[in-house]
Amino acid sequence: MCICTPNIRTPFCPKCPSAMGGRFKQEKQNLPREAEPVLAQISQINSLGKSGWHEVVYHDGQNWKSYEASKTFNDGERVVQWRYVNELMPSV
């Protein structure tokens, strides 16, 4: 559980001992293997302010890409942190 927000489990909270915050890779440090699915923390700043969410995406070697029917990365969204999906769910 997240200490910052009771009763909510968040893999990105750096303050929580149960979170994976320190184990996520920063986008600027490295990129995932090409076409490998990652759980990403996405951030967007627009006229309404800053918003963020989590989504499974991939990198094609040059750009971040979202899966079918998602419009992520069409309006200036960026990946803040990411982690390989198979690390989070190894038996899937």
ROKE-600743 format. One record per atom (N, C-alpha, C, O): atom name; x negated, y negated, z; residue number from 1; residue in one letter. Coordinates in nm, 4 decimals, always signed. Example, Ala and Ser with C-alpha at 12.3 -4.5 7.8 and 13.67 -1.06 7.14 Angstrom:
+-------+----------+----------+----------+-----+---------+
! atomo !     east !    north !       up ! num ! residuo !
+-------+----------+----------+----------+-----+---------+
!     N !  -1.3190 !  +0.5690 !  +0.7800 !   1 !       A !
!    CA !  -1.2300 !  +0.4500 !  +0.7800 !   1 !       A !
!     C !  -1.3200 !  +0.3300 !  +0.7800 !   1 !       A !
!     O !  -1.4236 !  +0.3319 !  +0.8465 !   1 !       A !
!     N !  -1.2850 !  +0.2250 !  +0.7080 !   2 !       S !
!    CA !  -1.3670 !  +0.1060 !  +0.7140 !   2 !       S !
!     C !  -1.2900 !  -0.0030 !  +0.7870 !   2 !       S !
!     O !  -1.3409 !  -0.1138 !  +0.8039 !   2 !       S !
+-------+----------+----------+----------+-----+---------+
//
This chain:
+-------+----------+----------+----------+-----+---------+
! atomo !     east !    north !       up ! num ! residuo !
+-------+----------+----------+----------+-----+---------+
!     N !  -0.0839 !  +0.1193 !  +0.0000 !   1 !       M !
!    CA !  +0.0000 !  +0.0000 !  +0.0000 !   1 !       M !
!     C !  -0.0877 !  -0.1248 !  +0.0000 !   1 !       M !
!     O !  -0.1997 !  -0.1243 !  +0.0511 !   1 !       M !
!     N !  -0.0361 !  -0.2276 !  -0.0563 !   2 !       C !
!    CA !  -0.1084 !  -0.3532 !  -0.0630 !   2 !       C !
!     C !  -0.0884 !  -0.4298 !  +0.0678 !   2 !       C !
!     O !  +0.0246 !  -0.4481 !  +0.1133 !   2 !       C !
!     N !  -0.1968 !  -0.4732 !  +0.1266 !   3 !       I !
!    CA !  -0.1895 !  -0.5517 !  +0.2506 !   3 !       I !
!     C !  -0.1336 !  -0.6907 !  +0.2214 !   3 !       I !
!     O !  -0.0624 !  -0.7487 !  +0.3033 !   3 !       I !
!     N !  -0.1665 !  -0.7425 !  +0.1049 !   4 !       C !
!    CA !  -0.1244 !  -0.8779 !  +0.0674 !   4 !       C !
!     C !  +0.0264 !  -0.8852 !  +0.0410 !   4 !       C !
!     O !  +0.0914 !  -0.9831 !  +0.0778 !   4 !       C !
!     N !  +0.0808 !  -0.7831 !  -0.0218 !   5 !       T !
!    CA !  +0.2225 !  -0.7767 !  -0.0523 !   5 !       T !
!     C !  +0.2757 !  -0.6458 !  +0.0047 !   5 !       T !
!     O !  +0.2615 !  -0.5415 !  -0.0591 !   5 !       T !
!     N !  +0.3358 !  -0.6484 !  +0.1216 !   6 !       P !
!    CA !  +0.3820 !  -0.5249 !  +0.1864 !   6 !       P !
!     C !  +0.4722 !  -0.4409 !  +0.0968 !   6 !       P !
!     O !  +0.5525 !  -0.4935 !  +0.0197 !   6 !       P !
!     N !  +0.4571 !  -0.3090 !  +0.1087 !   7 !       N !
!    CA !  +0.5383 !  -0.2104 !  +0.0380 !   7 !       N !
!     C !  +0.5193 !  -0.2091 !  -0.1135 !   7 !       N !
!     O !  +0.6016 !  -0.1523 !  -0.1852 !   7 !       N !
!     N !  +0.4124 !  -0.2705 !  -0.1627 !   8 !       I !
!    CA !  +0.3845 !  -0.2676 !  -0.3063 !   8 !       I !
!     C !  +0.2449 !  -0.2130 !  -0.3264 !   8 !       I !
!     O !  +0.1495 !  -0.2614 !  -0.2655 !   8 !       I !
!     N !  +0.2323 !  -0.1137 !  -0.4106 !   9 !       R !
!    CA !  +0.1019 !  -0.0552 !  -0.4418 !   9 !       R !
!     C !  +0.0498 !  -0.1234 !  -0.5689 !   9 !       R !
!     O !  +0.1157 !  -0.1206 !  -0.6728 !   9 !       R !
!     N !  -0.0654 !  -0.1830 !  -0.5602 !  10 !       T !
!    CA !  -0.1231 !  -0.2498 !  -0.6758 !  10 !       T !
!     C !  -0.2674 !  -0.2060 !  -0.6958 !  10 !       T !
!     O !  -0.3476 !  -0.2178 !  -0.6032 !  10 !       T !
!     N !  -0.3030 !  -0.1560 !  -0.8135 !  11 !       P !
!    CA !  -0.4395 !  -0.1106 !  -0.8360 !  11 !       P !
!     C !  -0.5381 !  -0.2251 !  -0.8553 !  11 !       P !
!     O !  -0.6585 !  -0.2009 !  -0.8627 !  11 !       P !
!     N !  -0.4906 !  -0.3489 !  -0.8636 !  12 !       F !
!    CA !  -0.5791 !  -0.4599 !  -0.8935 !  12 !       F !
!     C !  -0.6077 !  -0.5515 !  -0.7742 !  12 !       F !
!     O !  -0.6812 !  -0.6491 !  -0.7894 !  12 !       F !
!     N !  -0.5525 !  -0.5235 !  -0.6575 !  13 !       C !
!    CA !  -0.5728 !  -0.6115 !  -0.5430 !  13 !       C !
!     C !  -0.7111 !  -0.5875 !  -0.4820 !  13 !       C !
!     O !  -0.7352 !  -0.4805 !  -0.4261 !  13 !       C !
!     N !  -0.8024 !  -0.6846 !  -0.4914 !  14 !       P !
!    CA !  -0.9375 !  -0.6639 !  -0.4404 !  14 !       P !
!     C !  -0.9459 !  -0.6629 !  -0.2885 !  14 !       P !
!     O !  -1.0478 !  -0.6213 !  -0.2333 !  14 !       P !
!     N !  -0.8410 !  -0.7079 !  -0.2193 !  15 !       K !
!    CA !  -0.8431 !  -0.7151 !  -0.0736 !  15 !       K !
!     C !  -0.7978 !  -0.5859 !  -0.0067 !  15 !       K !
!     O !  -0.8226 !  -0.5655 !  +0.1122 !  15 !       K !
!     N !  -0.7322 !  -0.4995 !  -0.0814 !  16 !       C !
!    CA !  -0.6712 !  -0.3806 !  -0.0230 !  16 !       C !
!     C !  -0.7635 !  -0.2601 !  -0.0282 !  16 !       C !
!     O !  -0.8194 !  -0.2295 !  -0.1336 !  16 !       C !
!     N !  -0.7803 !  -0.1913 !  +0.0842 !  17 !       P !
!    CA !  -0.8663 !  -0.0739 !  +0.0850 !  17 !       P !
!     C !  -0.8118 !  +0.0405 !  +0.0008 !  17 !       P !
!     O !  -0.8892 !  +0.1227 !  -0.0481 !  17 !       P !
!     N !  -0.6810 !  +0.0476 !  -0.0171 !  18 !       S !
!    CA !  -0.6231 !  +0.1553 !  -0.0965 !  18 !       S !
!     C !  -0.6207 !  +0.1216 !  -0.2451 !  18 !       S !
!     O !  -0.5893 !  +0.2072 !  -0.3278 !  18 !       S !
!     N !  -0.6532 !  -0.0009 !  -0.2789 !  19 !       A !
!    CA !  -0.6500 !  -0.0425 !  -0.4195 !  19 !       A !
!     C !  -0.7785 !  -0.0027 !  -0.4896 !  19 !       A !
!     O !  -0.8777 !  +0.0321 !  -0.4256 !  19 !       A !
!     N !  -0.7752 !  -0.0082 !  -0.6193 !  20 !       M !
!    CA !  -0.8920 !  +0.0254 !  -0.6992 !  20 !       M !
!     C !  -0.9615 !  -0.1005 !  -0.7489 !  20 !       M !
!     O !  -1.0425 !  -0.0936 !  -0.8414 !  20 !       M !
!     N !  -0.9316 !  -0.2144 !  -0.6897 !  21 !       G !
!    CA !  -0.9809 !  -0.3424 !  -0.7375 !  21 !       G !
!     C !  -1.1279 !  -0.3455 !  -0.7723 !  21 !       G !
!     O !  -1.1647 !  -0.3975 !  -0.8776 !  21 !       G !
!     N !  -1.2132 !  -0.2913 !  -0.6869 !  22 !       G !
!    CA !  -1.3551 !  -0.2943 !  -0.7128 !  22 !       G !
!     C !  -1.4001 !  -0.1969 !  -0.8185 !  22 !       G !
!     O !  -1.5120 !  -0.2083 !  -0.8686 !  22 !       G !
!     N !  -1.3154 !  -0.1002 !  -0.8545 !  23 !       R !
!    CA !  -1.3541 !  +0.0003 !  -0.9516 !  23 !       R !
!     C !  -1.3087 !  -0.0334 !  -1.0929 !  23 !       R !
!     O !  -1.3367 !  +0.0427 !  -1.1855 !  23 !       R !
!     N !  -1.2404 !  -0.1437 !  -1.1118 !  24 !       F !
!    CA !  -1.1982 !  -0.1831 !  -1.2450 !  24 !       F !
!     C !  -1.3119 !  -0.2558 !  -1.3148 !  24 !       F !
!     O !  -1.3928 !  -0.3227 !  -1.2505 !  24 !       F !
!     N !  -1.3175 !  -0.2424 !  -1.4441 !  25 !       K !
!    CA !  -1.4220 !  -0.3068 !  -1.5220 !  25 !       K !
!     C !  -1.3766 !  -0.4461 !  -1.5622 !  25 !       K !
!     O !  -1.2598 !  -0.4661 !  -1.5956 !  25 !       K !
!     N !  -1.4652 !  -0.5399 !  -1.5592 !  26 !       Q !
!    CA !  -1.4345 !  -0.6743 !  -1.6047 !  26 !       Q !
!     C !  -1.4513 !  -0.6791 !  -1.7557 !  26 !       Q !
!     O !  -1.5453 !  -0.6208 !  -1.8096 !  26 !       Q !
!     N !  -1.3607 !  -0.7483 !  -1.8244 !  27 !       E !
!    CA !  -1.3638 !  -0.7532 !  -1.9702 !  27 !       E !
!     C !  -1.4967 !  -0.8072 !  -2.0222 !  27 !       E !
!     O !  -1.5498 !  -0.7543 !  -2.1198 !  27 !       E !
!     N !  -1.5504 !  -0.9091 !  -1.9606 !  28 !       K !
!    CA !  -1.6701 !  -0.9737 !  -2.0124 !  28 !       K !
!     C !  -1.7950 !  -0.8878 !  -1.9942 !  28 !       K !
!     O !  -1.8929 !  -0.9065 !  -2.0665 !  28 !       K !
!     N !  -1.7937 !  -0.7951 !  -1.9006 !  29 !       Q !
!    CA !  -1.9107 !  -0.7123 !  -1.8758 !  29 !       Q !
!     C !  -1.9236 !  -0.6012 !  -1.9786 !  29 !       Q !
!     O !  -2.0340 !  -0.5726 !  -2.0248 !  29 !       Q !
!     N !  -1.8135 !  -0.5385 !  -2.0149 !  30 !       N !
!    CA !  -1.8187 !  -0.4294 !  -2.1122 !  30 !       N !
!     C !  -1.6802 !  -0.4045 !  -2.1696 !  30 !       N !
!     O !  -1.5798 !  -0.4547 !  -2.1190 !  30 !       N !
!     N !  -1.6772 !  -0.3268 !  -2.2749 !  31 !       L !
!    CA !  -1.5521 !  -0.2933 !  -2.3403 !  31 !       L !
!     C !  -1.5348 !  -0.1424 !  -2.3376 !  31 !       L !
!     O !  -1.6333 !  -0.0690 !  -2.3297 !  31 !       L !
!     N !  -1.4111 !  -0.0952 !  -2.3440 !  32 !       P !
!    CA !  -1.3896 !  +0.0497 !  -2.3427 !  32 !       P !
!     C !  -1.4321 !  +0.1129 !  -2.4752 !  32 !       P !
!     O !  -1.4541 !  +0.0446 !  -2.5752 !  32 !       P !
!     N !  -1.4427 !  +0.2444 !  -2.4722 !  33 !       R !
!    CA !  -1.4709 !  +0.3176 !  -2.5953 !  33 !       R !
!     C !  -1.3590 !  +0.2897 !  -2.6955 !  33 !       R !
!     O !  -1.2434 !  +0.2719 !  -2.6569 !  33 !       R !
!     N !  -1.3931 !  +0.2862 !  -2.8215 !  34 !       E !
!    CA !  -1.2978 !  +0.2525 !  -2.9259 !  34 !       E !
!     C !  -1.1775 !  +0.3465 !  -2.9255 !  34 !       E !
!     O !  -1.1924 !  +0.4687 !  -2.9232 !  34 !       E !
!     N !  -1.0585 !  +0.2875 !  -2.9279 !  35 !       A !
!    CA !  -0.9290 !  +0.3567 !  -2.9344 !  35 !       A !
!     C !  -0.8941 !  +0.4377 !  -2.8098 !  35 !       A !
!     O !  -0.7974 !  +0.5139 !  -2.8125 !  35 !       A !
!     N !  -0.9686 !  +0.4239 !  -2.7023 !  36 !       E !
!    CA !  -0.9397 !  +0.4948 !  -2.5769 !  36 !       E !
!     C !  -0.8366 !  +0.4137 !  -2.4970 !  36 !       E !
!     O !  -0.8594 !  +0.2951 !  -2.4734 !  36 !       E !
!     N !  -0.7240 !  +0.4733 !  -2.4545 !  37 !       P !
!    CA !  -0.6229 !  +0.3975 !  -2.3804 !  37 !       P !
!     C !  -0.6724 !  +0.3548 !  -2.2421 !  37 !       P !
!     O !  -0.7351 !  +0.4323 !  -2.1699 !  37 !       P !
!     N !  -0.6426 !  +0.2299 !  -2.2075 !  38 !       V !
!    CA !  -0.6800 !  +0.1762 !  -2.0766 !  38 !       V !
!     C !  -0.5595 !  +0.1075 !  -2.0138 !  38 !       V !
!     O !  -0.4752 !  +0.0515 !  -2.0838 !  38 !       V !
!     N !  -0.5523 !  +0.1122 !  -1.8806 !  39 !       L !
!    CA !  -0.4541 !  +0.0328 !  -1.8077 !  39 !       L !
!     C !  -0.5193 !  -0.1027 !  -1.7860 !  39 !       L !
!     O !  -0.6240 !  -0.1123 !  -1.7219 !  39 !       L !
!     N !  -0.4581 !  -0.2063 !  -1.8387 !  40 !       A !
!    CA !  -0.5174 !  -0.3395 !  -1.8335 !  40 !       A !
!     C !  -0.4316 !  -0.4357 !  -1.7538 !  40 !       A !
!     O !  -0.3087 !  -0.4281 !  -1.7550 !  40 !       A !
!     N !  -0.4983 !  -0.5254 !  -1.6851 !  41 !       Q !
!    CA !  -0.4309 !  -0.6386 !  -1.6230 !  41 !       Q !
!     C !  -0.4367 !  -0.7493 !  -1.7272 !  41 !       Q !
!     O !  -0.5450 !  -0.7938 !  -1.7651 !  41 !       Q !
!     N !  -0.3203 !  -0.7939 !  -1.7736 !  42 !       I !
!    CA !  -0.3090 !  -0.8931 !  -1.8798 !  42 !       I !
!     C !  -0.2724 !  -1.0276 !  -1.8178 !  42 !       I !
!     O !  -0.1930 !  -1.0339 !  -1.7239 !  42 !       I !
!     N !  -0.3302 !  -1.1342 !  -1.8704 !  43 !       S !
!    CA !  -0.3010 !  -1.2685 !  -1.8224 !  43 !       S !
!     C !  -0.2660 !  -1.3578 !  -1.9413 !  43 !       S !
!     O !  -0.3229 !  -1.3448 !  -2.0497 !  43 !       S !
!     N !  -0.1716 !  -1.4483 !  -1.9186 !  44 !       Q !
!    CA !  -0.1333 !  -1.5440 !  -2.0220 !  44 !       Q !
!     C !  -0.1034 !  -1.6778 !  -1.9566 !  44 !       Q !
!     O !  -0.0379 !  -1.6833 !  -1.8525 !  44 !       Q !
!     N !  -0.1508 !  -1.7844 !  -2.0167 !  45 !       I !
!    CA !  -0.1189 !  -1.9198 !  -1.9715 !  45 !       I !
!     C !  -0.0449 !  -1.9884 !  -2.0852 !  45 !       I !
!     O !  -0.0940 !  -1.9947 !  -2.1979 !  45 !       I !
!     N !  +0.0745 !  -2.0399 !  -2.0543 !  46 !       N !
!    CA !  +0.1529 !  -2.1110 !  -2.1559 !  46 !       N !
!     C !  +0.2206 !  -2.2312 !  -2.0919 !  46 !       N !
!     O !  +0.1871 !  -2.2679 !  -1.9793 !  46 !       N !
!     N !  +0.3143 !  -2.2925 !  -2.1610 !  47 !       S !
!    CA !  +0.3805 !  -2.4133 !  -2.1113 !  47 !       S !
!     C !  +0.4606 !  -2.3897 !  -1.9836 !  47 !       S !
!     O !  +0.4896 !  -2.4845 !  -1.9107 !  47 !       S !
!     N !  +0.4967 !  -2.2646 !  -1.9557 !  48 !       L !
!    CA !  +0.5713 !  -2.2331 !  -1.8346 !  48 !       L !
!     C !  +0.4809 !  -2.1983 !  -1.7172 !  48 !       L !
!     O !  +0.5293 !  -2.1756 !  -1.6063 !  48 !       L !
!     N !  +0.3503 !  -2.1938 !  -1.7405 !  49 !       G !
!    CA !  +0.2562 !  -2.1600 !  -1.6347 !  49 !       G !
!     C !  +0.1799 !  -2.0328 !  -1.6660 !  49 !       G !
!     O !  +0.1693 !  -1.9913 !  -1.7813 !  49 !       G !
!     N !  +0.1270 !  -1.9721 !  -1.5612 !  50 !       K !
!    CA !  +0.0470 !  -1.8511 !  -1.5763 !  50 !       K !
!     C !  +0.1319 !  -1.7287 !  -1.5440 !  50 !       K !
!     O !  +0.2069 !  -1.7283 !  -1.4464 !  50 !       K !
!     N !  +0.1197 !  -1.6259 !  -1.6258 !  51 !       S !
!    CA !  +0.1895 !  -1.5013 !  -1.5975 !  51 !       S !
!     C !  +0.0923 !  -1.3856 !  -1.6144 !  51 !       S !
!     O !  -0.0101 !  -1.3979 !  -1.6815 !  51 !       S !
!     N !  +0.1257 !  -1.2748 !  -1.5532 !  52 !       G !
!    CA !  +0.0401 !  -1.1580 !  -1.5620 !  52 !       G !
!     C !  +0.1198 !  -1.0306 !  -1.5474 !  52 !       G !
!     O !  +0.2258 !  -1.0293 !  -1.4849 !  52 !       G !
!     N !  +0.0691 !  -0.9243 !  -1.6046 !  53 !       W !
!    CA !  +0.1346 !  -0.7939 !  -1.5970 !  53 !       W !
!     C !  +0.0326 !  -0.6860 !  -1.6280 !  53 !       W !
!     O !  -0.0814 !  -0.7151 !  -1.6641 !  53 !       W !
!     N !  +0.0744 !  -0.5616 !  -1.6136 !  54 !       H !
!    CA !  -0.0098 !  -0.4458 !  -1.6439 !  54 !       H !
!     C !  +0.0478 !  -0.3751 !  -1.7655 !  54 !       H !
!     O !  +0.1695 !  -0.3640 !  -1.7806 !  54 !       H !
!     N !  -0.0403 !  -0.3278 !  -1.8512 !  55 !       E !
!    CA !  +0.0042 !  -0.2597 !  -1.9729 !  55 !       E !
!     C !  -0.1055 !  -0.1657 !  -2.0211 !  55 !       E !
!     O !  -0.2242 !  -0.1929 !  -2.0033 !  55 !       E !
!     N !  -0.0648 !  -0.0549 !  -2.0821 !  56 !       V !
!    CA !  -0.1616 !  +0.0349 !  -2.1433 !  56 !       V !
!     C !  -0.1913 !  -0.0189 !  -2.2835 !  56 !       V !
!     O !  -0.1008 !  -0.0355 !  -2.3654 !  56 !       V !
!     N !  -0.3186 !  -0.0456 !  -2.3094 !  57 !       V !
!    CA !  -0.3637 !  -0.1019 !  -2.4363 !  57 !       V !
!     C !  -0.4909 !  -0.0289 !  -2.4802 !  57 !       V !
!     O !  -0.5360 !  +0.0629 !  -2.4116 !  57 !       V !
!     N !  -0.5481 !  -0.0681 !  -2.5918 !  58 !       Y !
!    CA !  -0.6748 !  -0.0113 !  -2.6375 !  58 !       Y !
!     C !  -0.7564 !  -0.1171 !  -2.7095 !  58 !       Y !
!     O !  -0.7043 !  -0.2229 !  -2.7448 !  58 !       Y !
!     N !  -0.8829 !  -0.0892 !  -2.7312 !  59 !       H !
!    CA !  -0.9719 !  -0.1804 !  -2.8022 !  59 !       H !
!     C !  -1.0139 !  -0.1116 !  -2.9311 !  59 !       H !
!     O !  -1.0528 !  +0.0052 !  -2.9285 !  59 !       H !
!     N !  -1.0068 !  -0.1816 !  -3.0439 !  60 !       D !
!    CA !  -1.0373 !  -0.1188 !  -3.1732 !  60 !       D !
!     C !  -1.1825 !  -0.1385 !  -3.2178 !  60 !       D !
!     O !  -1.2170 !  -0.1115 !  -3.3329 !  60 !       D !
!     N !  -1.2661 !  -0.1850 !  -3.1269 !  61 !       G !
!    CA !  -1.4053 !  -0.2119 !  -3.1611 !  61 !       G !
!     C !  -1.4319 !  -0.3599 !  -3.1804 !  61 !       G !
!     O !  -1.5458 !  -0.4050 !  -3.1682 !  61 !       G !
!     N !  -1.3267 !  -0.4361 !  -3.2108 !  62 !       Q !
!    CA !  -1.3402 !  -0.5806 !  -3.2273 !  62 !       Q !
!     C !  -1.2379 !  -0.6599 !  -3.1466 !  62 !       Q !
!     O !  -1.2687 !  -0.7676 !  -3.0956 !  62 !       Q !
!     N !  -1.1168 !  -0.6069 !  -3.1352 !  63 !       N !
!    CA !  -1.0085 !  -0.6784 !  -3.0667 !  63 !       N !
!     C !  -0.9284 !  -0.5847 !  -2.9784 !  63 !       N !
!     O !  -0.9256 !  -0.4635 !  -2.9998 !  63 !       N !
!     N !  -0.8620 !  -0.6439 !  -2.8770 !  64 !       W !
!    CA !  -0.7681 !  -0.5691 !  -2.7956 !  64 !       W !
!     C !  -0.6411 !  -0.5502 !  -2.8763 !  64 !       W !
!     O !  -0.5991 !  -0.6401 !  -2.9492 !  64 !       W !
!     N !  -0.5796 !  -0.4330 !  -2.8633 !  65 !       K !
!    CA !  -0.4570 !  -0.4010 !  -2.9360 !  65 !       K !
!     C !  -0.3543 !  -0.3425 !  -2.8399 !  65 !       K !
!     O !  -0.3886 !  -0.2726 !  -2.7446 !  65 !       K !
!     N !  -0.2279 !  -0.3727 !  -2.8672 !  66 !       S !
!    CA !  -0.1191 !  -0.3136 !  -2.7896 !  66 !       S !
!     C !  -0.0567 !  -0.2015 !  -2.8719 !  66 !       S !
!     O !  -0.0781 !  -0.1914 !  -2.9927 !  66 !       S !
!     N !  +0.0197 !  -0.1189 !  -2.8047 !  67 !       Y !
!    CA !  +0.0845 !  -0.0091 !  -2.8740 !  67 !       Y !
!     C !  +0.2124 !  -0.0567 !  -2.9413 !  67 !       Y !
!     O !  +0.2578 !  -0.1686 !  -2.9173 !  67 !       Y !
!     N !  +0.2699 !  +0.0274 !  -3.0245 !  68 !       E !
!    CA !  +0.3864 !  -0.0044 !  -3.1055 !  68 !       E !
!     C !  +0.4979 !  -0.0683 !  -3.0232 !  68 !       E !
!     O !  +0.5229 !  -0.0288 !  -2.9093 !  68 !       E !
!     N !  +0.5637 !  -0.1667 !  -3.0816 !  69 !       A !
!    CA !  +0.6774 !  -0.2397 !  -3.0240 !  69 !       A !
!     C !  +0.6362 !  -0.3420 !  -2.9181 !  69 !       A !
!     O !  +0.7219 !  -0.4152 !  -2.8686 !  69 !       A !
!     N !  +0.5099 !  -0.3495 !  -2.8824 !  70 !       S !
!    CA !  +0.4639 !  -0.4502 !  -2.7872 !  70 !       S !
!     C !  +0.4069 !  -0.5693 !  -2.8636 !  70 !       S !
!     O !  +0.3365 !  -0.5520 !  -2.9631 !  70 !       S !
!     N !  +0.4371 !  -0.6882 !  -2.8173 !  71 !       K !
!    CA !  +0.3857 !  -0.8089 !  -2.8829 !  71 !       K !
!     C !  +0.2712 !  -0.8717 !  -2.8036 !  71 !       K !
!     O !  +0.2363 !  -0.9880 !  -2.8241 !  71 !       K !
!     N !  +0.2140 !  -0.7939 !  -2.7137 !  72 !       T !
!    CA !  +0.0999 !  -0.8427 !  -2.6363 !  72 !       T !
!     C !  -0.0150 !  -0.8719 !  -2.7318 !  72 !       T !
!     O !  -0.0361 !  -0.7991 !  -2.8288 !  72 !       T !
!     N !  -0.0879 !  -0.9770 !  -2.7043 !  73 !       F !
!    CA !  -0.2016 !  -1.0282 !  -2.7810 !  73 !       F !
!     C !  -0.1589 !  -1.1092 !  -2.9026 !  73 !       F !
!     O !  -0.2433 !  -1.1439 !  -2.9852 !  73 !       F !
!     N !  -0.0291 !  -1.1406 !  -2.9161 !  74 !       N !
!    CA !  +0.0171 !  -1.2283 !  -3.0237 !  74 !       N !
!     C !  +0.0178 !  -1.3749 !  -2.9824 !  74 !       N !
!     O !  +0.0192 !  -1.4631 !  -3.0682 !  74 !       N !
!     N !  +0.0168 !  -1.4024 !  -2.8514 !  75 !       D !
!    CA !  +0.0301 !  -1.5402 !  -2.8031 !  75 !       D !
!     C !  -0.0807 !  -1.5809 !  -2.7069 !  75 !       D !
!     O !  -0.0553 !  -1.6546 !  -2.6116 !  75 !       D !
!     N !  -0.2020 !  -1.5347 !  -2.7300 !  76 !       G !
!    CA !  -0.3141 !  -1.5778 !  -2.6474 !  76 !       G !
!     C !  -0.3337 !  -1.5015 !  -2.5183 !  76 !       G !
!     O !  -0.4075 !  -1.5470 !  -2.4309 !  76 !       G !
!     N !  -0.2695 !  -1.3866 !  -2.5037 !  77 !       E !
!    CA !  -0.2898 !  -1.3055 !  -2.3842 !  77 !       E !
!     C !  -0.4329 !  -1.2531 !  -2.3828 !  77 !       E !
!     O !  -0.4962 !  -1.2374 !  -2.4872 !  77 !       E !
!     N !  -0.4829 !  -1.2260 !  -2.2612 !  78 !       R !
!    CA !  -0.6182 !  -1.1721 !  -2.2507 !  78 !       R !
!     C !  -0.6228 !  -1.0652 !  -2.1436 !  78 !       R !
!     O !  -0.5429 !  -1.0649 !  -2.0500 !  78 !       R !
!     N !  -0.7176 !  -0.9746 !  -2.1591 !  79 !       V !
!    CA !  -0.7391 !  -0.8695 !  -2.0609 !  79 !       V !
!     C !  -0.8304 !  -0.9241 !  -1.9527 !  79 !       V !
!     O !  -0.9391 !  -0.9740 !  -1.9818 !  79 !       V !
!     N !  -0.7866 !  -0.9149 !  -1.8283 !  80 !       V !
!    CA !  -0.8653 !  -0.9628 !  -1.7153 !  80 !       V !
!     C !  -0.9498 !  -0.8482 !  -1.6594 !  80 !       V !
!     O !  -1.0692 !  -0.8646 !  -1.6347 !  80 !       V !
!     N !  -0.8872 !  -0.7328 !  -1.6398 !  81 !       Q !
!    CA !  -0.9529 !  -0.6134 !  -1.5886 !  81 !       Q !
!     C !  -0.8929 !  -0.4931 !  -1.6583 !  81 !       Q !
!     O !  -0.7810 !  -0.4994 !  -1.7092 !  81 !       Q !
!     N !  -0.9671 !  -0.3835 !  -1.6606 !  82 !       W !
!    CA !  -0.9141 !  -0.2614 !  -1.7207 !  82 !       W !
!     C !  -0.9769 !  -0.1393 !  -1.6574 !  82 !       W !
!     O !  -1.0815 !  -0.1462 !  -1.5929 !  82 !       W !
!     N !  -0.9087 !  -0.0251 !  -1.6782 !  83 !       R !
!    CA !  -0.9593 !  +0.1036 !  -1.6306 !  83 !       R !
!     C !  -0.9059 !  +0.2122 !  -1.7225 !  83 !       R !
!     O !  -0.7905 !  +0.2062 !  -1.7651 !  83 !       R !
!     N !  -0.9889 !  +0.3117 !  -1.7537 !  84 !       Y !
!    CA !  -0.9461 !  +0.4199 !  -1.8403 !  84 !       Y !
!     C !  -0.8256 !  +0.4917 !  -1.7806 !  84 !       Y !
!     O !  -0.8235 !  +0.5216 !  -1.6612 !  84 !       Y !
!     N !  -0.7256 !  +0.5193 !  -1.8634 !  85 !       V !
!    CA !  -0.6063 !  +0.5899 !  -1.8188 !  85 !       V !
!     C !  -0.6424 !  +0.7278 !  -1.7676 !  85 !       V !
!     O !  -0.5876 !  +0.7721 !  -1.6666 !  85 !       V !
!     N !  -0.7350 !  +0.7980 !  -1.8358 !  86 !       N !
!    CA !  -0.7688 !  +0.9335 !  -1.7926 !  86 !       N !
!     C !  -0.8409 !  +0.9355 !  -1.6577 !  86 !       N !
!     O !  -0.8471 !  +1.0412 !  -1.5949 !  86 !       N !
!     N !  -0.8953 !  +0.8240 !  -1.6112 !  87 !       E !
!    CA !  -0.9524 !  +0.8159 !  -1.4771 !  87 !       E !
!     C !  -0.8430 !  +0.8022 !  -1.3724 !  87 !       E !
!     O !  -0.8576 !  +0.8500 !  -1.2599 !  87 !       E !
!     N !  -0.7353 !  +0.7378 !  -1.4089 !  88 !       L !
!    CA !  -0.6229 !  +0.7168 !  -1.3176 !  88 !       L !
!     C !  -0.5333 !  +0.8396 !  -1.3086 !  88 !       L !
!     O !  -0.4778 !  +0.8700 !  -1.2030 !  88 !       L !
!     N !  -0.5202 !  +0.9095 !  -1.4205 !  89 !       M !
!    CA !  -0.4325 !  +1.0260 !  -1.4279 !  89 !       M !
!     C !  -0.5066 !  +1.1388 !  -1.4992 !  89 !       M !
!     O !  -0.4743 !  +1.1703 !  -1.6137 !  89 !       M !
!     N !  -0.6046 !  +1.1999 !  -1.4345 !  90 !       P !
!    CA !  -0.6893 !  +1.2985 !  -1.5023 !  90 !       P !
!     C !  -0.6183 !  +1.4252 !  -1.5484 !  90 !       P !
!     O !  -0.6663 !  +1.4906 !  -1.6410 !  90 !       P !
!     N !  -0.5079 !  +1.4616 !  -1.4884 !  91 !       S !
!    CA !  -0.4411 !  +1.5864 !  -1.5263 !  91 !       S !
!     C !  -0.3430 !  +1.5695 !  -1.6407 !  91 !       S !
!     O !  -0.2850 !  +1.6676 !  -1.6872 !  91 !       S !
!     N !  -0.3235 !  +1.4474 !  -1.6868 !  92 !       V !
!    CA !  -0.2261 !  +1.4225 !  -1.7944 !  92 !       V !
!     C !  -0.2922 !  +1.4410 !  -1.9287 !  92 !       V !
!     O !  -0.2275 !  +1.4247 !  -2.0321 !  92 !       V !
+-------+----------+----------+----------+-----+---------+
//
